[in-house]
Amino acid sequence: MTVDSTDELLTVENLSLELDIGGQQLNALRDVSFSLRAGEARGLVGESGSGKSLTLRAILGLLPRTPASRRAGWWSPGRSST
């Protein structure tokens, strides 16, 4: 299989994560969207506690599913144009 630079490897649209912390709702992620194409590199940059690790954990399915958290959005592996 040949990978073209226009092939999307990952698409994330409107990823949001709301957590219940001590009875209060915290918007941990709000409307995160990006795509990654073959041959590209992306970096998540932000201050400590800005949600970089939560973003990646949500995409990889590494966050526990609890009644205290709600997720919304869409992400999927990209589709090859071939």
Summary of the structure (lengths in Angstrom):
residues: 82
radius of gyration: 14.8
end to end distance: 8.5
largest distance: 50.3
contacts: 174
relative contact order: 0.38
helix: 11%
strand: 45%
